Amino acid sequence: MSEQVDLLISARWVIPVDASDATLEHHSVAVRNGRIVAVLPSNIARDRYHATTETRLPDHVLIPGLINLHTHAAMTLMRGIADDLPLMTWLQTAIWPTEAKHVSPAFVRDGTLLAAAEMLRGGITTCNEMYFYPDAAAAAFDALGMRCVIGITTIDFPTSYAASADEYLSKGLAARDAWRGNPLVRFALAPHAPYTVSDATFSRIVSLSNELDLPIHIHIHETAQEIEDSLKQYGQRPLERLARLGVVESQLIGVHAVHLTPGEIETLARHGCALAHCPTSNMKLASGIAPVADSLAHGIPVGLGTDGAASNNRLDIFQEMRMAALLAKVSTLDAAAIPAKTALRMATLHGAKALGQENDIGSIEIGKWADLCAVDLSPFETQPCFDPVSHLVYCAGREHVSDVWVAGLARVSNKQVLQKADNELLGVARVWQNKVGSRFD
């Protein structure tokens, strides 16, 4: 007698991204109550299971849902307003003035809604978010059924959102309390960067992280200028200062980490920290090339992030996989520095480990949430296919994603986001295009 399941997905290839590092041909994934209950050959699966919904993907590869380990979702509404500028000029002359004028709960809700739709359609099922008005961001992710970690953004200067570090923290913690119990929404502490956060605020953040068991998500060593300024102000490099303040511990997710010394990599590895690598943003802002191969060699879980759409300008983890692999090769002169399998692991399981969620997401294994992404390799531009993992990193793109599930529930079907119509999303974008204008307004 067959066993009842909610969903049975059968694919040409299944890549679990588990310890075996295998590519499974003609396999199926069975899902019940949102979690994976079996991964097995398709001919056996159809005899063993009776599914409420069965999906057959004869020319597809099924992978874990991708994880965007660093983004500023609402900045989608500033996509392209300040291109071809270095980081500090970009921030000071374009981004911060635009935010001062426009950022509000409505701005964050609508920008995050657009970003979530873009990410889901590109196979991203989880993102690690850092921006203002966390309650509005959580509502947008929840509306589209996307998994998220919302950063409690903290800086030591006033914005339209908060007047002081204490207010940033109190508002963020209130949002965390309001969303407690929602299975898709988690929170992290998100001090913006060493150059915008004081020692006193960092000390409080460390205490809150320990007390509430929350990750700390922070930009670190993004530019050479950041390090020079820290040496002048504190007599220490930023990471050295953070270590002195107790920030460099196992809950730390350091973003960018472009300018690391070998000793700093060893420090991060020794303390069990994680890194979010944002190769496209680092290239576009001319920040440099992060020493990712060395970080991985030291056992640091390095995930992939897009950064915000204002500095990328795509929320596309397929692009980040490709760029991460290619940059590592050219910067080390080693073609094997980051092979395709490692790039895929960075986009999935490493991101899950960084978030402390590796027991629930990041790979296709029994007991984990069925966060899944199907990539159609049937078009002529992805044929012939000798190695689907290689194709995912070097050939296919987000345009080949056909279906996406979060906790076993369809979020994208036949390339269409299910929770919001395209016309509605385009309407939201048009409204904000008229409001924001350009950086020259």
C-alpha positions, 0 to 999 in steps of 0.5 A: 500500500502506498504512503500519502505525501503532499508533494512528489517532485521527480526530476532528471537530476537532483543535486542534494548538496549534502555530504555525498556531493552526488548528482542523482539521476532520475530521482524524486523528492517526497514532501509532507507537511512542508518537510522532505520525507524521502529522496529516492529513485523516481521509479521506486518513489511512484510505487511507494508514495501517493501524492496530492500533487505530483510534479514531473521535471523531465529536463530539469535539475532540482537543487536546494533553494538559493540563499542570499546571505546579504541584501538591502531589499528595499533599495530595489527602488533605487536601482540604477540611480547612482551607478559608476561611483566609488562606495563613499561617493555613492553613499554620501552624494546619492544614496543617503540623500535619497533615503533621507527624502523617501525612506518610509514604511511604504517605501520599505514594504513596496521595495521589499515586495519587488525584491522578494518577487525578483529573488523568488523568480531567480530561485532564492528562497531565503535572504538575510536582510539589512535595512530600516523599518523591519516590520514593513520588510517582514510583512512584504516577505511574508506576503510572498511566502519567502523565508527571511532573516530581518536585520535589526539595523543599528547606526549611531546617527539619526535617520527618518527611521530612528534618532539614536542607536537605542531607538534603532534597537528598541524598534527592531526588537519590537518588530522581532516580538511582533513576528515571533512564531512566524516560521518564515521570519527570523531576526538578526542584529545588524550594526551597519559597519564599524565606521557608523557604530560606536564602541558603546553600541557594539557592546550592547549588541554583543550583550543582546546577541548572547542574551537572545541568541541572535546572529550579528550581520555587519559590513566589514573591511569592504574598502581600503579607506575604511581600514585607513580611517579606522587606524587613524580614529582607533589605532586598530584595523576594524576587525581588530577593534571588533575583536576587542569589543567581543563582536568576533564570535561564532554568531558573526556574519561579516559582509564583503570582507574584501581586505583581510590579512592572512592573520585576520582570516585565521582569527575569523576561522578560529572563532567560527565566524561566517562571511557573506561574499558579494562579488558583483557589488565589490566589482561594481563599487571597485572595492576589490577582490575578497580572498575567498579561496583562502577563507574557504581553505580555513574552513570558514563558511562563505555564503553568497550575497547580492548586496542591494539592487542599488549597487549590483544591480540584480538580485541574482545568485546565479550571477554571484555563483559565476562571478565568485568562481571566476574571480577566485580563479583569476585572482589566484591564477588557479583554475581550481580555486573555486570549482562549480560544486563549491560555488553551488555549496556557497549559494546554499548550504554555506549560507544556511550554516552562516545563518545557523539554519543548516539543520533546516535549509540549504540542502535536500535531505530528509527532515529539512524544509522543502525549499527547492528550486527547479532549473530547466536545462532543456533550451538549446543554450543549455545543451548539451549537458554533460555536468548539471552542476557545471551548467548551473554555475557557468551556463544557466541563469536565473531565467532558466528557473521554472519552479520554486517551493518554500516549505513545500508550497509553490511560490513560482510556477512556470516562471510566474510568481504566484502570490502577486501578479506581474501587473501589480508589481509593475504598478508599484515600480512605476509609482516609486519611479515617479516619486524618486526620480533620479539622483539629479533631481 
